[in-house]
């Protein structure tokens, strides 16, 4: 069991300089999905802390979150100015928020055998995928043009 808060594992999306912008982007997507980068930028720019953030910075963070698997591109629409990508959150984000707001050790203590086996299988699968080379074109994305 963790002895103090500093021993709790934090996700990479919650670390570093960009963690507050990542968090703001995730909160903006939670409020309404799917959204374009421009819509996200408009929402982020309304927050006092991010009033000076540039569109390119938001765009970089969106692409980084997509690459790390926290958001996904669900739709590409052709517009007057070009193509618009629509993004939405992946279940990974909701799981991360749930685990961050709950004591994982308490959840494991209350789990029965079947749930424990399910957790174990999911963790083993995630560990095995970590050891495999990354697939650059995941098949779970649906992109319409």
N, C-alpha and C positions, 0 to 999 in steps of 0.2 A: 504494500500500500504506500502511496506517496506520503512522505513526511511533511512536505511543504509545497506551496504552489509552484515553486521554481522547478520541482521535479516532474510536473505534469507535462506530458508531451504536447507540443503545439504543432499544428500543421504548417507546412511551408508557406501556404497562402496567408497565414497570420503572423509571419515573421518579416522583419526588415523594414526598410523605409516605406515600401509600397503597401504595407498591411492595412493602413487606414483607408487608402483608396480602394483596395480590393474589397474590404468590408463594406464600404459605401456602395460599390457596384453590385455586390451581392444583395444588399438591402434594397437597392433600386429594382433589381430583377425580381425579388420576392414580392414586391408590391404589385407588379404587373409584368406578366410574361406573354409572349416574347416581345423584345424591344430591339431597335437598331442601336448602333453605336452613337448615332446623333441624338436619339432620344435619351440614352443613358447620360451623355455629356450634358444635355440640357438639365436633367435632374441633379447631376453632381454639381454643376456650376451654381445651383441655387443654394447649396450648403455653404455656410459662412467659411468653414475651414478650407473649402476647395474652390473658392470664388476665382482664384487666379490660375487654376489648373487649365492646361491647354487641351484642345481636342486630340492632338497627337499623343499626349500622355494617356488619356482615357483609352484611346484606340490601342496603344501598346499594352495596357493592363488587360483589356478585353481579350486581345490575342494571347496574352500570357495565360490568362485564366482558361481559355479554350484549350491551349496546348497542354496545360496541367490537368485537364479533365473535369474542371469544376463547372464550366458552362459549355454549351454546344450550339453550333449553328443549325437552326432548324428550317430556315427558309431563306431563299435568295430571290428578291423581287427586282425586276427591271424598272427603274424609275427614269425620270427625265434627266437627272444629273448623272446617272450611271446605275450600278447595281447596289442594292441595299441588303445587307445581311441581318437577319433577325436571330437573336440569341435567347436561350433560356437556360435555366439552372438544371444541373444533373442531380440525380438522387444523392450523389456523394456529398453535396453541400448540406442537404437536410440531415444526413447521417452525422456529419461533422458537427453541426449545430446541436443535435440531440446529445451526442457524446460529450460535447463541451459543457452543456448545461446540466448533465447528470453525472453521478458518481458511477463510473464503469465497474468498479469493484462490487458495489452494491447490486448492480444489475446482474453480474455474474453469480453472486451468491444466491440470488433468487431464481436463477434459471434452472429448469429441470434438465434431465438427460437429453431429451430431444432438441431443446433449444441450444444446449451446450454443444451438441454435435453439429448443429447448423452453423453456429458461430465458428467452430473449429474448421469446418469445411470451407466457409467463406474466407477465413484468414489464410488457410493453406493455399487456396486458389489465388488470392491476392499476392501472396509471397511468391508463388510459382510464376505469375505474370510479371512480377518485378524482375525476375531472373531472365525472362525471355526478352529478345529485342523488341522495341516498340513498333507497333503497326502504324504506319504513317497515314493510312486511309481506313479508319474504322468503318465497319459496315453498319453500325447502329445509327448512323446519321441519315436523316431524310432531308434531302435538299431539292426544292422545287425551283424552277426558273421561269 
